[in-house]
Amino acid sequence: MRAGIPGLTTPHPIGESLPAVYAEDEFAQRFTAALDDVLAPVFAVLDNWPSYLDPAIAPEDIVDWLATWVALPIDDSWSMERRRELVASAVELHRWSGTKKGLAEHVRLLTGGDVEITDNGGCVYSRTANGPLPGTATPGIEVLVRVTTTAAVDVARLSATVADAVPAHVPTSIRVVPTGRASVPG
């Protein structure tokens, strides 16, 4: 991930650590200087390790790597700001996984829109013995996303994310509409 950086010096030159007999040896000093050039980025990364673990300031390639640490699939088409926000929110997303709140937050992070989730699941009862149960027998989840522009939303990716978050037997309906519209026939 990190490579040689021209002009980067190491805080611990190997040549200075050699026995005194090699201090004046030109070949030994040049050889260890070459090793110093290779090791300088390693020392730079280790000296700044906490910064590499913070998605807000980590280098871009490290943000994608951190996403794998927190089991968060990242799409290359997303902006770096959106990736950083998703990785930073991953622990909270996992904490609320399987809940209406968690799904709404995940969809909001993916789309940048206002999310409304309607879930007909829950516990029901009837006051009449052997009578019909209230509500519907078929579970279902409707996800309504209001965004400024629908072209920016990857509906296939959004559908896959919602499908991963709900139980397999629960049918889902996803609608992405421009801001200001409540519903779309469909």
GUTORDREN-904261 format. One line per field, with one value per atom (N, C-alpha, C, O): residue in one letter; atom name; x, y, z. Coordinates in Angstrom, 3 decimals. Last residue first. Layout:
REM residues N
res = c(A/...)
atom = c(CA/...)
X = c(X/...)
Y = c(Y/...)
Z = c(Z/...)
REM end
This chain:
REM residues 186
res = c(G/G/G/G/P/P/P/P/V/V/V/V/S/S/S/S/A/A/A/A/R/R/R/R/G/G/G/G/T/T/T/T/P/P/P/P/V/V/V/V/V/V/V/V/R/R/R/R/I/I/I/I/S/S/S/S/T/T/T/T/P/P/P/P/V/V/V/V/H/H/H/H/A/A/A/A/P/P/P/P/V/V/V/V/A/A/A/A/D/D/D/D/A/A/A/A/V/V/V/V/T/T/T/T/A/A/A/A/S/S/S/S/L/L/L/L/R/R/R/R/A/A/A/A/V/V/V/V/D/D/D/D/V/V/V/V/A/A/A/A/A/A/A/A/T/T/T/T/T/T/T/T/T/T/T/T/V/V/V/V/R/R/R/R/V/V/V/V/L/L/L/L/V/V/V/V/E/E/E/E/I/I/I/I/G/G/G/G/P/P/P/P/T/T/T/T/A/A/A/A/T/T/T/T/G/G/G/G/P/P/P/P/L/L/L/L/P/P/P/P/G/G/G/G/N/N/N/N/A/A/A/A/T/T/T/T/R/R/R/R/S/S/S/S/Y/Y/Y/Y/V/V/V/V/C/C/C/C/G/G/G/G/G/G/G/G/N/N/N/N/D/D/D/D/T/T/T/T/I/I/I/I/E/E/E/E/V/V/V/V/D/D/D/D/G/G/G/G/G/G/G/G/T/T/T/T/L/L/L/L/L/L/L/L/R/R/R/R/V/V/V/V/H/H/H/H/E/E/E/E/A/A/A/A/L/L/L/L/G/G/G/G/K/K/K/K/K/K/K/K/T/T/T/T/G/G/G/G/S/S/S/S/W/W/W/W/R/R/R/R/H/H/H/H/L/L/L/L/E/E/E/E/V/V/V/V/A/A/A/A/S/S/S/S/A/A/A/A/V/V/V/V/L/L/L/L/E/E/E/E/R/R/R/R/R/R/R/R/R/R/R/R/E/E/E/E/M/M/M/M/S/S/S/S/W/W/W/W/S/S/S/S/D/D/D/D/D/D/D/D/I/I/I/I/P/P/P/P/L/L/L/L/A/A/A/A/V/V/V/V/W/W/W/W/T/T/T/T/A/A/A/A/L/L/L/L/W/W/W/W/D/D/D/D/V/V/V/V/I/I/I/I/D/D/D/D/E/E/E/E/P/P/P/P/A/A/A/A/I/I/I/I/A/A/A/A/P/P/P/P/D/D/D/D/L/L/L/L/Y/Y/Y/Y/S/S/S/S/P/P/P/P/W/W/W/W/N/N/N/N/D/D/D/D/L/L/L/L/V/V/V/V/A/A/A/A/F/F/F/F/V/V/V/V/P/P/P/P/A/A/A/A/L/L/L/L/V/V/V/V/D/D/D/D/D/D/D/D/L/L/L/L/A/A/A/A/A/A/A/A/T/T/T/T/F/F/F/F/R/R/R/R/Q/Q/Q/Q/A/A/A/A/F/F/F/F/E/E/E/E/D/D/D/D/E/E/E/E/A/A/A/A/Y/Y/Y/Y/V/V/V/V/A/A/A/A/P/P/P/P/L/L/L/L/S/S/S/S/E/E/E/E/G/G/G/G/I/I/I/I/P/P/P/P/H/H/H/H/P/P/P/P/T/T/T/T/T/T/T/T/L/L/L/L/G/G/G/G/P/P/P/P/I/I/I/I/G/G/G/G/A/A/A/A/R/R/R/R/M/M/M/M)
atom = c(N/CA/C/O/N/CA/C/O/N/CA/C/O/N/CA/C/O/N/CA/C/O/N/CA/C/O/N/CA/C/O/N/CA/C/O/N/CA/C/O/N/CA/C/O/N/CA/C/O/N/CA/C/O/N/CA/C/O/N/CA/C/O/N/CA/C/O/N/CA/C/O/N/CA/C/O/N/CA/C/O/N/CA/C/O/N/CA/C/O/N/CA/C/O/N/CA/C/O/N/CA/C/O/N/CA/C/O/N/CA/C/O/N/CA/C/O/N/CA/C/O/N/CA/C/O/N/CA/C/O/N/CA/C/O/N/CA/C/O/N/CA/C/O/N/CA/C/O/N/CA/C/O/N/CA/C/O/N/CA/C/O/N/CA/C/O/N/CA/C/O/N/CA/C/O/N/CA/C/O/N/CA/C/O/N/CA/C/O/N/CA/C/O/N/CA/C/O/N/CA/C/O/N/CA/C/O/N/CA/C/O/N/CA/C/O/N/CA/C/O/N/CA/C/O/N/CA/C/O/N/CA/C/O/N/CA/C/O/N/CA/C/O/N/CA/C/O/N/CA/C/O/N/CA/C/O/N/CA/C/O/N/CA/C/O/N/CA/C/O/N/CA/C/O/N/CA/C/O/N/CA/C/O/N/CA/C/O/N/CA/C/O/N/CA/C/O/N/CA/C/O/N/CA/C/O/N/CA/C/O/N/CA/C/O/N/CA/C/O/N/CA/C/O/N/CA/C/O/N/CA/C/O/N/CA/C/O/N/CA/C/O/N/CA/C/O/N/CA/C/O/N/CA/C/O/N/CA/C/O/N/CA/C/O/N/CA/C/O/N/CA/C/O/N/CA/C/O/N/CA/C/O/N/CA/C/O/N/CA/C/O/N/CA/C/O/N/CA/C/O/N/CA/C/O/N/CA/C/O/N/CA/C/O/N/CA/C/O/N/CA/C/O/N/CA/C/O/N/CA/C/O/N/CA/C/O/N/CA/C/O/N/CA/C/O/N/CA/C/O/N/CA/C/O/N/CA/C/O/N/CA/C/O/N/CA/C/O/N/CA/C/O/N/CA/C/O/N/CA/C/O/N/CA/C/O/N/CA/C/O/N/CA/C/O/N/CA/C/O/N/CA/C/O/N/CA/C/O/N/CA/C/O/N/CA/C/O/N/CA/C/O/N/CA/C/O/N/CA/C/O/N/CA/C/O/N/CA/C/O/N/CA/C/O/N/CA/C/O/N/CA/C/O/N/CA/C/O/N/CA/C/O/N/CA/C/O/N/CA/C/O/N/CA/C/O/N/CA/C/O/N/CA/C/O/N/CA/C/O/N/CA/C/O/N/CA/C/O/N/CA/C/O/N/CA/C/O/N/CA/C/O/N/CA/C/O/N/CA/C/O/N/CA/C/O/N/CA/C/O/N/CA/C/O/N/CA/C/O/N/CA/C/O/N/CA/C/O/N/CA/C/O/N/CA/C/O/N/CA/C/O/N/CA/C/O/N/CA/C/O/N/CA/C/O/N/CA/C/O/N/CA/C/O/N/CA/C/O/N/CA/C/O/N/CA/C/O/N/CA/C/O/N/CA/C/O/N/CA/C/O/N/CA/C/O/N/CA/C/O/N/CA/C/O/N/CA/C/O/N/CA/C/O/N/CA/C/O/N/CA/C/O/N/CA/C/O/N/CA/C/O/N/CA/C/O/N/CA/C/O/N/CA/C/O/N/CA/C/O/N/CA/C/O/N/CA/C/O/N/CA/C/O/N/CA/C/O/N/CA/C/O/N/CA/C/O/N/CA/C/O/N/CA/C/O/N/CA/C/O/N/CA/C/O/N/CA/C/O/N/CA/C/O/N/CA/C/O/N/CA/C/O/N/CA/C/O)
X = c(-47.009/-46.155/-46.023/-45.112/-46.749/-47.542/-46.636/-45.630/-45.048/-45.020/-45.866/-45.715/-45.301/-45.340/-45.322/-45.553/-44.582/-44.860/-44.841/-44.410/-42.152/-43.203/-43.376/-42.394/-40.100/-41.356/-42.485/-43.654/-37.392/-37.852/-39.140/-39.268/-38.140/-37.551/-38.145/-39.293/-37.894/-38.635/-37.915/-37.172/-37.756/-36.867/-37.574/-37.821/-38.942/-39.294/-38.334/-38.132/-39.118/-38.260/-38.709/-38.840/-40.322/-40.667/-39.837/-39.849/-39.881/-39.591/-40.006/-40.036/-40.966/-40.881/-40.654/-41.164/-39.278/-40.038/-39.878/-38.772/-37.613/-39.009/-39.856/-41.039/-35.130/-35.278/-36.726/-37.039/-35.171/-35.259/-35.612/-36.311/-33.009/-34.302/-34.301/-33.518/-30.507/-30.848/-32.149/-32.371/-30.243/-29.320/-29.755/-29.417/-32.161/-32.376/-31.463/-31.867/-30.874/-32.123/-32.378/-32.772/-28.705/-28.470/-29.706/-29.602/-30.034/-29.195/-28.939/-28.956/-31.239/-32.065/-31.280/-31.805/-28.933/-29.846/-30.729/-30.944/-27.948/-27.132/-28.009/-27.846/-30.084/-29.684/-28.878/-29.105/-30.112/-31.243/-30.884/-31.339/-28.104/-27.945/-28.997/-28.792/-28.902/-29.121/-28.987/-29.660/-28.818/-27.614/-27.729/-26.744/-31.335/-30.296/-29.051/-28.298/-32.941/-33.014/-31.922/-31.616/-32.086/-32.052/-31.996/-31.116/-32.812/-32.918/-32.896/-33.611/-34.931/-33.625/-33.824/-34.867/-36.523/-36.687/-35.308/-34.604/-37.527/-36.348/-36.618/-36.904/-39.199/-39.402/-38.206/-37.913/-39.757/-38.717/-38.959/-38.928/-41.768/-41.709/-40.672/-40.702/-42.080/-41.388/-41.387/-41.047/-44.175/-43.658/-43.024/-43.390/-45.970/-45.090/-44.616/-44.660/-49.315/-48.070/-47.208/-47.648/-51.547/-50.781/-49.426/-48.493/-52.340/-52.188/-51.314/-50.442/-54.656/-53.490/-53.477/-54.471/-55.906/-55.878/-54.645/-53.689/-57.172/-56.130/-56.162/-56.421/-60.432/-59.407/-58.401/-58.761/-60.759/-61.232/-60.117/-58.977/-60.148/-60.292/-60.845/-61.338/-61.439/-60.813/-61.166/-62.317/-60.819/-61.809/-61.093/-60.246/-58.794/-59.481/-60.526/-61.040/-55.792/-57.217/-57.848/-57.476/-52.637/-53.468/-54.926/-55.234/-49.316/-50.730/-51.480/-51.009/-46.118/-46.959/-48.395/-48.640/-44.688/-44.928/-45.787/-46.142/-44.708/-44.409/-44.704/-44.946/-44.919/-46.173/-45.942/-46.899/-43.169/-43.024/-44.329/-44.796/-41.806/-43.077/-42.955/-42.675/-39.497/-39.693/-41.017/-41.308/-37.995/-39.186/-39.422/-39.534/-35.321/-35.793/-36.996/-37.003/-33.810/-34.678/-35.326/-35.821/-30.481/-31.849/-32.552/-31.994/-28.085/-28.052/-29.439/-29.567/-27.753/-28.429/-28.290/-28.368/-26.304/-26.075/-26.617/-26.014/-27.319/-25.895/-25.598/-24.738/-29.982/-29.669/-28.211/-27.903/-29.624/-30.154/-29.859/-29.523/-28.710/-27.872/-28.329/-27.503/-30.924/-29.643/-28.724/-28.043/-32.872/-33.090/-31.771/-31.530/-31.717/-31.947/-32.110/-31.546/-31.732/-30.477/-30.615/-29.738/-34.496/-33.576/-32.271/-31.761/-35.398/-35.902/-34.957/-34.662/-32.755/-33.821/-34.230/-33.499/-30.597/-31.810/-32.963/-34.040/-28.150/-28.462/-29.721/-29.888/-27.150/-28.577/-29.009/-30.127/-24.445/-25.148/-26.665/-27.380/-23.759/-23.797/-24.562/-25.244/-23.871/-24.748/-24.870/-25.963/-21.824/-23.205/-24.200/-25.250/-19.687/-19.950/-21.385/-22.081/-19.832/-20.002/-20.340/-21.205/-19.310/-20.598/-20.785/-21.823/-16.895/-16.969/-18.248/-18.264/-17.698/-16.739/-16.796/-16.752/-19.457/-19.931/-18.994/-19.449/-17.723/-18.871/-19.398/-19.748/-15.938/-15.438/-16.579/-16.429/-17.711/-17.001/-16.519/-16.666/-18.459/-19.481/-18.823/-19.321/-15.950/-16.639/-17.694/-17.814/-15.439/-14.598/-15.260/-15.137/-18.440/-17.437/-16.636/-17.088/-18.814/-19.161/-18.051/-16.879/-17.874/-18.510/-18.880/-19.225/-16.955/-15.960/-16.582/-15.893/-18.552/-18.695/-17.713/-17.643/-17.978/-17.800/-17.887/-17.357/-19.353/-19.031/-19.021/-19.948/-17.978/-18.845/-18.474/-17.397/-16.497/-17.471/-18.484/-19.691/-14.427/-15.711/-16.852/-18.024/-12.340/-12.196/-13.538/-13.764/-13.151/-13.132/-13.002/-13.504/-12.771/-14.137/-14.195/-15.181/-10.031/-10.727/-12.166/-12.704/-9.652/-9.130/-9.827/-10.175/-10.745/-11.344/-10.893/-11.673/-8.919/-10.348/-11.046/-11.847/-6.527/-6.676/-8.145/-8.571/-6.797/-6.720/-6.892/-7.354/-6.858/-8.021/-7.964/-8.971/-5.544/-5.402/-6.538/-7.101/-7.672/-6.825/-6.671/-7.561/-9.466/-8.192/-7.267/-6.181/-11.766/-11.902/-10.626/-10.685/-11.072/-11.535/-11.675/-11.699/-8.270/-9.364/-9.866/-9.159/-6.046/-7.237/-8.447/-9.546/-4.059/-4.473/-5.757/-6.473/-3.605/-4.221/-4.701/-5.666/-2.237/-3.606/-4.326/-5.544/0.313/-0.669/-2.069/-3.033/2.559/1.256/0.106/-0.963/4.704/4.662/3.299/2.925/4.137/4.054/3.982/3.277/4.590/3.267/3.128/2.108/7.305/6.308/4.902/4.119/8.500/8.559/7.514/6.902/7.903/7.414/7.411/6.429/9.283/7.812/7.212/6.141/11.994/11.457/9.933/9.320/12.915/12.261/11.618/10.781/14.089/13.007/12.217/10.994/16.053/15.040/13.839/12.704/17.595/16.876/15.774/14.687/18.741/17.760/16.941/15.746/20.454/19.412/18.327/17.139/22.089/21.275/20.152/19.039/23.407/22.415/21.547/20.394/25.007/24.086/23.003/21.818/26.528/25.612/24.569/23.396/27.926/27.065/26.069/24.907/29.341/28.396/27.428/26.237/30.989/30.017/28.951/27.762/32.563/31.651/30.590/29.421/33.296/33.208/32.132/30.945/33.299/34.034/33.969/34.524/31.765/31.401/32.075/31.483/32.582/31.852/31.474/30.921/33.755/34.602/33.927/34.613/31.658/32.557/33.406/33.750/28.605/29.833/30.786/30.716/25.633/26.644/27.848/28.084/23.909/23.838/24.887/25.020/24.138/24.574/24.589/25.210/22.947/24.394/24.933/26.075/20.222/20.899/22.406/23.070/18.560/19.435/20.224/20.809/15.733/16.684/17.587/17.395/14.002/14.475/15.540/16.171/14.622/14.258/14.765/15.843/13.177/14.311/13.793/12.668/12.072/11.654/12.837/13.424/12.888/13.237/12.820/13.172/10.230/11.499/11.711/10.811/8.996/8.673/9.989/10.785/7.904/8.990/8.572/7.877/4.504/5.673/6.758/6.568/1.805/2.698/3.927/4.342/0.809/0.000/0.863/0.649)
Y = c(2.141/1.155/-0.162/-0.809/5.679/4.473/3.307/3.464/7.063/6.848/5.629/4.619/9.613/8.247/8.220/9.230/12.234/11.253/9.828/8.923/14.516/13.591/12.504/11.921/15.900/16.602/15.700/16.071/14.556/15.259/15.998/16.637/11.709/13.034/13.707/13.441/8.334/9.432/10.744/10.892/4.997/6.162/7.257/7.131/2.266/3.358/4.513/4.946/-1.145/0.028/1.052/0.742/-3.723/-2.817/-1.556/-0.967/-7.155/-5.738/-4.976/-5.510/-10.009/-9.264/-7.779/-7.221/-12.151/-10.903/-10.174/-9.766/-14.318/-14.573/-13.296/-13.366/-13.359/-13.836/-14.010/-13.861/-10.292/-11.749/-12.194/-11.485/-7.609/-8.117/-9.643/-10.225/-6.986/-6.524/-7.089/-7.052/-7.833/-8.389/-8.073/-8.802/-6.215/-7.665/-8.334/-9.297/-3.732/-3.959/-5.459/-5.929/-4.220/-3.850/-4.114/-4.659/-4.706/-5.755/-5.471/-6.390/-2.210/-3.409/-4.544/-5.255/-0.635/-0.361/-1.576/-1.932/-1.716/-1.789/-1.578/-2.261/-1.022/-2.429/-2.616/-3.570/1.768/1.013/-0.460/-1.078/4.156/2.845/1.921/1.359/7.486/6.324/5.043/4.864/9.617/9.357/8.099/7.685/9.926/9.357/8.978/8.102/11.302/9.837/9.182/8.006/14.003/13.465/11.946/11.373/14.309/15.451/14.998/15.552/11.697/12.276/13.442/13.557/9.587/10.868/11.489/11.772/6.325/7.185/8.440/8.366/3.892/5.066/5.994/6.396/0.576/1.582/2.703/2.491/-1.735/-0.736/0.312/0.864/-5.114/-3.874/-2.980/-3.414/-7.684/-6.869/-5.592/-5.069/-10.780/-9.686/-8.888/-9.379/-11.681/-11.641/-10.485/-9.336/-11.256/-12.473/-12.449/-13.127/-8.104/-8.975/-10.165/-10.076/-7.346/-7.109/-8.053/-8.717/-9.692/-8.401/-8.281/-9.040/-12.983/-12.109/-10.783/-10.769/-14.215/-13.810/-12.851/-12.015/-16.345/-15.358/-14.994/-15.425/-17.964/-18.587/-17.630/-18.072/-15.503/-16.818/-17.408/-17.365/-12.120/-13.183/-14.507/-14.620/-10.396/-10.558/-11.687/-12.140/-11.241/-11.000/-11.235/-12.170/-9.809/-10.730/-10.364/-9.295/-9.528/-9.175/-10.203/-11.321/-8.201/-9.162/-8.655/-7.471/-7.526/-7.260/-8.345/-9.310/-5.887/-6.979/-6.584/-5.412/-3.941/-4.445/-5.609/-6.248/-1.011/-2.434/-2.931/-2.388/1.487/0.997/-0.516/-1.214/4.055/2.606/2.248/2.652/6.646/6.287/4.801/4.335/8.872/7.490/7.292/7.719/11.247/11.025/9.662/9.336/10.470/10.974/10.786/10.252/9.268/10.678/11.290/12.509/6.562/7.414/8.902/9.714/5.367/4.955/5.963/6.188/6.565/6.717/6.356/6.970/5.683/7.116/7.352/8.240/2.932/3.440/4.933/5.402/2.960/2.412/2.927/3.316/4.032/4.749/4.266/5.068/2.063/3.441/4.211/4.963/-0.158/-0.182/1.236/1.572/0.752/0.400/0.398/0.891/1.083/2.219/1.953/2.830/-1.538/-0.499/0.709/1.282/-3.966/-3.117/-2.093/-1.824/-5.299/-6.070/-5.257/-5.801/-3.420/-4.350/-5.159/-5.639/-1.664/-1.583/-2.519/-2.406/-2.329/-2.356/-2.397/-3.086/-1.823/-3.220/-3.341/-4.337/0.988/0.239/-1.220/-1.786/1.509/1.865/1.122/0.680/0.623/-0.006/0.271/-0.626/2.332/0.880/0.225/-0.650/4.998/4.620/3.115/2.669/5.104/5.682/5.258/5.169/3.983/3.253/3.784/3.008/6.018/4.653/3.873/3.183/8.220/8.279/6.881/6.591/7.321/7.658/7.644/7.125/7.074/5.895/6.138/5.286/9.760/8.774/7.521/6.959/10.823/11.323/10.327/10.075/9.543/9.223/9.706/9.055/8.330/9.373/8.974/8.180/5.168/6.127/7.146/6.860/3.281/4.458/5.512/6.637/1.141/2.063/3.321/4.327/0.347/0.441/1.481/2.587/-1.897/-0.553/-0.623/-1.542/-3.704/-3.673/-2.240/-1.470/-4.166/-3.226/-3.198/-2.720/-5.307/-6.077/-5.184/-5.414/-3.907/-3.769/-4.417/-4.122/-4.469/-4.800/-4.801/-5.596/-3.357/-4.815/-5.261/-6.325/-0.681/-1.165/-2.688/-3.245/-0.445/-0.421/-0.936/-1.555/-0.396/-1.529/-1.602/-2.689/2.083/0.873/-0.380/-1.316/3.647/3.689/2.446/1.825/3.273/2.663/2.655/1.744/4.805/3.354/2.628/1.488/7.436/6.870/5.356/4.682/7.778/7.829/7.050/6.124/9.077/8.026/8.231/8.794/10.803/11.359/10.329/10.680/9.374/10.778/11.340/12.256/6.847/6.987/8.436/8.693/6.114/7.074/7.321/7.944/4.600/3.909/4.826/4.356/6.326/5.366/4.639/4.121/7.626/8.378/7.448/7.769/5.671/6.066/6.848/6.733/5.595/4.509/4.924/4.549/7.109/7.753/6.752/7.040/5.433/6.632/7.321/8.034/3.583/3.174/4.376/4.337/5.183/4.588/4.227/4.533/5.820/6.897/6.361/7.008/3.293/4.076/5.188/5.471/2.727/1.847/2.598/2.546/4.690/4.706/3.814/4.110/3.838/5.138/5.183/5.670/1.474/1.406/2.722/2.718/2.273/1.298/1.306/1.161/3.997/4.505/3.575/4.027/2.220/3.306/3.870/4.188/0.724/0.083/1.128/0.946/2.686/2.153/1.452/1.575/2.953/4.114/3.665/4.189/0.509/0.747/1.970/2.028/0.985/-0.150/0.087/-0.116/3.202/3.317/2.207/2.441/2.057/3.224/3.413/3.745/-0.001/-0.328/0.834/0.612/1.519/0.552/0.243/0.232/3.071/3.725/2.763/3.132/2.862/2.007/2.571/2.557/4.180/4.816/4.009/4.423/2.434/3.844/4.566/5.479/-0.156/0.130/1.609/1.995/-0.118/-0.496/-0.196/-0.001/0.393/1.490/1.154/2.051/-1.275/-1.190/-0.141/0.167/0.681/-0.327/-0.190/0.879/2.724/1.639/0.561/-0.364/4.415/4.923/3.837/4.006/2.936/3.172/3.670/3.374/3.130/1.883/2.086/1.491/5.878/5.380/4.149/4.133/6.628/5.664/5.109/3.967/8.203/8.714/7.808/8.181/8.612/7.747/8.350/8.942/10.868/10.349/9.506/9.679/11.267/10.922/10.304/9.327/11.610/12.646/12.352/13.108/9.777/10.486/11.582/12.376/7.022/8.434/9.182/9.224/3.748/4.678/6.107/6.367/3.100/2.875/3.876/4.731/1.308/2.458/2.122/0.964/-1.180/0.000/1.260/2.167)
Z = c(-8.421/-8.800/-8.533/-9.050/-8.264/-8.564/-8.910/-9.601/-5.565/-7.010/-7.286/-6.598/-3.052/-3.533/-5.048/-5.713/-2.379/-1.320/-1.828/-1.114/-3.357/-3.794/-2.749/-2.290/-2.198/-2.376/-2.843/-2.740/-4.000/-2.807/-3.124/-4.169/-6.089/-5.877/-4.641/-4.285/-4.788/-5.418/-5.185/-4.215/-4.763/-4.711/-5.493/-6.692/-3.034/-3.934/-3.692/-2.557/-2.564/-2.460/-3.492/-4.676/-0.646/-1.732/-1.527/-0.446/0.224/0.378/-0.870/-1.979/2.096/0.833/1.101/2.073/4.138/4.158/2.828/2.474/4.273/3.911/3.839/3.508/5.143/3.769/3.348/2.167/7.040/6.950/5.529/4.805/5.873/6.344/6.269/5.519/4.853/6.187/6.736/7.946/2.263/3.261/4.684/5.617/1.046/1.091/2.118/2.770/1.260/1.993/2.117/3.185/-0.480/0.916/1.763/2.862/-2.892/-2.296/-0.822/-0.003/-3.318/-3.151/-2.491/-1.635/-3.650/-2.547/-2.269/-1.110/-6.014/-4.793/-3.561/-2.550/-7.703/-7.549/-6.267/-5.522/-7.559/-7.020/-6.820/-5.857/-6.867/-7.478/-6.870/-5.794/-7.378/-6.512/-7.329/-8.344/-9.080/-8.290/-7.433/-6.820/-10.147/-11.011/-10.222/-10.650/-8.423/-8.379/-9.217/-9.020/-6.454/-7.815/-7.754/-7.113/-3.792/-4.700/-6.152/-6.987/-2.419/-2.746/-3.703/-4.347/-0.276/-0.968/-1.155/-0.185/-0.183/-0.109/-0.929/-2.124/1.527/0.692/0.906/2.032/1.786/2.005/1.002/-0.210/3.385/2.325/2.709/3.810/4.063/4.412/3.184/2.083/5.397/4.304/4.818/5.871/5.962/6.381/5.163/4.035/5.834/5.072/5.539/5.521/7.326/7.596/6.897/7.328/8.803/7.643/7.990/8.854/11.519/10.664/9.480/9.186/14.020/13.334/12.447/12.612/13.586/14.104/13.344/12.141/14.309/13.339/13.978/14.807/17.244/16.276/15.309/15.483/19.364/18.059/16.986/15.948/21.537/21.383/20.030/19.597/21.145/20.965/20.734/19.847/21.145/22.427/22.363/23.386/19.533/19.422/20.781/21.490/18.629/19.386/19.149/18.623/17.325/17.342/18.173/18.385/16.844/17.555/17.567/17.798/13.591/15.001/15.605/14.928/10.355/11.277/12.712/12.997/8.527/9.082/10.036/10.475/8.232/8.522/9.117/10.118/6.374/6.892/7.018/6.043/6.533/6.449/7.100/8.225/4.865/5.637/5.430/4.296/4.586/4.496/5.406/6.560/2.540/3.701/3.527/2.449/1.187/1.189/2.514/3.472/0.811/1.176/1.251/1.368/0.256/-0.725/-0.449/-1.371/2.328/0.944/-0.068/-1.118/4.625/4.310/2.856/2.225/4.456/4.415/4.050/3.255/4.760/3.491/3.355/2.267/7.421/6.357/4.994/4.168/8.755/8.776/7.653/7.013/8.253/7.808/7.757/6.813/9.539/8.094/7.555/6.513/12.214/11.545/10.035/9.326/12.683/12.809/12.066/11.369/12.400/11.501/11.511/10.462/12.736/13.253/12.203/11.251/11.766/11.967/12.531/12.778/13.514/12.427/12.758/13.879/15.308/15.043/13.909/13.407/15.236/16.527/16.304/17.030/12.618/13.072/14.390/14.629/12.708/11.800/12.233/12.215/14.537/14.890/13.993/14.461/12.984/14.281/14.708/15.183/10.683/10.597/11.926/11.977/10.410/11.003/11.114/11.603/9.092/10.434/11.156/12.383/6.667/7.512/8.943/9.898/5.757/5.982/6.904/7.816/5.552/6.452/6.761/7.905/3.577/4.922/5.941/7.047/1.417/1.944/3.363/4.240/1.057/1.432/2.006/2.981/0.322/1.518/1.999/3.198/-2.068/-0.913/0.376/1.413/-3.683/-3.413/-2.177/-1.353/-5.302/-4.261/-4.097/-4.340/-7.043/-7.635/-6.589/-6.951/-5.586/-6.141/-6.729/-6.899/-2.584/-4.033/-4.551/-4.014/0.054/-0.492/-2.012/-2.637/2.732/1.302/0.777/1.030/5.764/5.068/3.595/3.239/7.909/7.129/6.435/6.507/8.970/9.646/8.855/9.089/7.256/8.672/9.386/10.297/4.883/4.980/6.430/6.794/5.501/5.263/5.347/5.830/5.498/6.787/6.640/7.558/2.719/3.496/4.854/5.316/2.112/1.534/2.286/2.463/3.559/3.903/3.358/4.058/2.231/3.550/3.978/4.689/-0.029/-0.188/1.142/1.170/1.143/0.458/0.324/0.539/4.501/3.036/2.365/2.949/7.162/6.585/5.080/4.441/8.296/7.821/7.191/6.729/8.893/8.510/7.905/7.085/9.822/8.438/7.980/6.777/11.535/11.590/10.170/9.378/11.170/11.647/11.760/12.054/10.496/9.475/9.880/9.023/12.879/11.782/10.674/9.981/14.373/14.752/13.650/13.512/12.901/12.839/13.288/12.621/12.491/12.315/12.311/11.773/12.792/13.628/13.577/14.508/10.776/12.179/13.119/14.127/8.479/8.737/10.208/10.826/8.819/8.718/9.012/9.709/8.747/9.982/9.973/11.003/6.057/7.119/8.446/9.187/4.620/4.635/5.726/6.255/5.324/5.751/5.702/6.652/4.181/5.489/5.936/6.839/1.788/1.748/3.059/3.050/2.674/1.740/1.675/1.524/4.203/4.877/3.985/4.467/2.189/3.067/3.822/4.053/1.234/0.347/1.168/0.871/3.448/3.048/2.106/2.164/3.430/4.491/4.186/4.614/1.136/1.196/2.257/1.994/1.894/0.757/0.782/0.491/4.082/4.298/3.145/3.378/2.826/3.899/4.129/4.346/1.060/0.541/1.601/1.280/2.854/1.916/1.392/1.285/6.144/4.961/4.027/4.354/8.503/7.404/6.113/5.095/10.061/10.020/8.859/8.282/10.444/9.213/9.056/8.026/12.939/11.816/10.473/9.470/14.732/14.351/13.134/12.365/13.704/14.498/13.909/12.719/12.919/12.611/13.544/14.107/13.277/14.250/14.018/14.819/11.164/12.468/13.537/14.587/9.116/9.105/10.430/10.783/9.566/9.914/10.002/10.850/11.013/9.951/10.412/11.495/12.048/12.604/11.498/11.081/10.698/11.988/12.620/13.609/7.207/8.317/9.634/9.668/4.842/5.620/6.774/7.243/1.626/2.983/3.716/3.251/-1.005/-0.033/1.394/2.299/-2.401/-2.609/-1.566/-1.289/-0.908/-1.075/-1.226/-0.288/-1.700/-1.449/-1.750/-2.732/-0.553/-1.401/-1.026/-0.161/0.873/0.915/0.086/0.036/0.000/0.000/0.000/-0.804)
REM end
